[in-house]
């Protein structure tokens, strides 16, 4: 059984940008609810299907499998709930911890979120100076939620992490 243990954060500034190069991702959801999601994703001519269970205290079951990119592209176009999530993902290491920063495009442009995957929910990790408020327990920041309520529709208070 696969598990994902991650924490999500807003960012204080753009200084993280000097740490890594980005790659474009497109992803859509065949199914999206509080009970779990089924996601299709493409990046750099590779496709994946991912099944995730509900999140409890930042932990959830996750199963991810590579699929032919042509199948993934067709599913994104014909089967996924609109809108398709588009983002540039930056991956880099800080003090032996891998960080992923997603800078969203399209209907979610302006949203930038950092994620770190951990071995346990209480694992300590260094907090880089560019790291802002934690939003792990705020479902509106989940990619699957952005399909139903894009960042472009959020209020100013929601955009400030409230």
C-alpha positions as CSV (number, residue, x, y, z in Angstrom):
1,X,0.0,0.0,0.0
2,X,1.3,3.5,-0.9
3,X,1.0,6.5,1.3
4,X,1.6,10.1,0.8
5,X,2.5,12.3,3.7
6,X,2.9,15.9,2.6
7,X,2.7,19.5,3.9
8,X,1.7,22.5,1.8
9,X,2.7,26.1,2.2
10,X,2.2,29.5,0.7
11,X,5.4,31.4,-0.1
12,X,6.7,34.7,1.4
13,X,8.6,35.8,-1.7
14,X,10.1,34.6,-5.0
15,X,13.6,33.9,-3.8
16,X,13.0,30.1,-4.2
17,X,13.0,30.6,-8.0
18,X,16.8,30.6,-8.1
19,X,16.9,27.0,-6.8
20,X,15.6,25.0,-9.7
21,X,14.2,24.7,-13.2
22,X,10.6,24.1,-13.9
23,X,8.7,21.6,-15.9
24,X,5.2,22.0,-17.3
25,X,2.4,19.7,-16.0
26,X,-1.2,19.2,-17.1
27,X,-3.6,17.3,-15.0
28,X,-7.2,16.6,-14.8
29,X,-9.6,14.5,-12.7
30,X,-11.8,11.6,-13.7
31,X,-13.2,11.7,-10.2
32,X,-12.9,14.2,-7.4
33,X,-14.6,14.0,-3.9
34,X,-13.7,14.1,-0.2
35,X,-13.5,10.3,-0.4
36,X,-10.7,10.4,-3.0
37,X,-9.6,11.3,-6.4
38,X,-8.6,9.7,-9.7
39,X,-6.1,12.0,-11.5
40,X,-4.6,11.9,-15.0
41,X,-1.3,13.8,-15.4
42,X,1.2,14.5,-18.2
43,X,4.7,16.1,-18.2
44,X,7.7,15.8,-20.5
45,X,5.9,13.2,-22.8
46,X,5.0,10.9,-19.9
47,X,1.5,10.1,-18.6
48,X,0.3,8.9,-15.2
49,X,-2.9,7.8,-13.5
50,X,-3.0,8.4,-9.8
51,X,-5.6,7.2,-7.3
52,X,-5.7,9.0,-3.9
53,X,-7.8,8.4,-0.8
54,X,-9.1,10.9,1.7
55,X,-6.6,13.1,3.5
56,X,-6.4,12.7,7.3
57,X,-3.8,14.8,9.2
58,X,-1.8,15.3,6.0
59,X,-1.7,11.5,5.2
60,X,-3.5,9.6,2.5
61,X,-3.2,6.5,0.4
62,X,-1.7,7.0,-3.0
63,X,-1.2,4.7,-6.0
64,X,0.4,6.1,-9.1
65,X,1.2,4.3,-12.4
66,X,2.7,5.4,-15.7
67,X,0.4,5.1,-18.7
68,X,1.0,5.9,-22.4
69,X,1.1,9.6,-22.9
70,X,-1.3,9.4,-25.8
71,X,-3.9,7.7,-23.6
72,X,-3.3,10.4,-20.9
73,X,-3.7,13.2,-23.4
74,X,-6.9,11.7,-24.8
75,X,-8.4,11.3,-21.2
76,X,-7.5,14.9,-20.4
77,X,-9.3,16.1,-23.5
78,X,-12.3,13.8,-23.4
79,X,-12.9,12.5,-19.9
80,X,-11.6,14.8,-17.3
81,X,-13.7,17.4,-15.3
82,X,-12.9,20.9,-16.7
83,X,-10.9,23.0,-16.2
84,X,-7.6,21.1,-16.7
85,X,-5.0,22.2,-14.1
86,X,-1.9,23.6,-15.7
87,X,1.2,24.5,-13.7
88,X,5.0,24.7,-13.8
89,X,6.6,22.5,-11.1
90,X,10.0,23.4,-9.7
91,X,11.8,20.6,-7.8
92,X,14.9,21.2,-5.7
93,X,16.6,20.0,-2.5
94,X,17.1,22.2,0.6
95,X,19.1,20.6,3.5
96,X,18.5,17.1,2.1
97,X,14.7,17.6,1.8
98,X,13.0,17.7,-1.6
99,X,10.7,20.6,-2.2
100,X,8.2,21.0,-5.0
101,X,6.9,24.4,-5.9
102,X,3.9,24.7,-8.2
103,X,3.2,27.9,-10.0
104,X,-0.2,27.6,-11.5
105,X,-1.4,28.8,-14.9
106,X,-4.8,29.4,-16.6
107,X,-7.7,29.8,-14.2
108,X,-5.4,29.3,-11.2
109,X,-2.7,31.7,-12.3
110,X,-1.2,33.6,-9.4
111,X,-1.3,30.7,-7.0
112,X,2.1,29.4,-5.9
113,X,2.3,26.5,-3.4
114,X,5.3,24.7,-1.9
115,X,5.0,21.0,-0.9
116,X,7.3,18.7,1.0
117,X,6.8,14.9,1.3
118,X,7.8,13.4,4.6
119,X,8.3,10.0,6.1
120,X,5.9,10.7,9.0
121,X,3.4,13.5,9.9
122,X,5.6,14.7,12.8
123,X,9.0,14.5,11.0
124,X,11.0,17.7,11.6
125,X,12.2,19.6,8.6
126,X,14.1,22.9,8.0
127,X,11.9,25.9,7.0
128,X,13.6,27.9,4.2
129,X,13.3,31.7,4.5
130,X,10.9,31.9,1.5
131,X,8.4,29.5,3.2
132,X,5.2,31.1,4.3
133,X,2.0,30.0,6.0
134,X,1.1,26.3,6.2
135,X,-2.1,25.4,4.3
136,X,-1.9,21.6,4.6
137,X,-5.3,21.4,6.3
138,X,-7.1,23.8,3.9
139,X,-8.7,21.7,1.1
140,X,-9.2,24.6,-1.3
141,X,-5.4,24.4,-1.9
142,X,-5.7,20.8,-3.1
143,X,-5.3,20.5,-6.9
144,X,-8.6,18.6,-7.1
145,X,-10.3,21.5,-5.4
146,X,-8.9,24.0,-7.9
147,X,-11.0,22.2,-10.6
148,X,-14.2,23.1,-8.7
149,X,-13.2,26.5,-7.3
150,X,-10.3,28.0,-9.3
151,X,-8.0,30.6,-7.7
152,X,-9.3,33.2,-10.1
153,X,-12.7,33.0,-8.2
154,X,-11.2,33.3,-4.7
155,X,-11.9,36.3,-2.5
156,X,-8.9,38.5,-1.4
157,X,-9.1,37.0,2.1
158,X,-8.9,33.5,0.6
159,X,-5.9,34.4,-1.5
160,X,-4.1,35.7,1.6
161,X,-4.4,32.2,3.2
162,X,-7.4,33.0,5.5
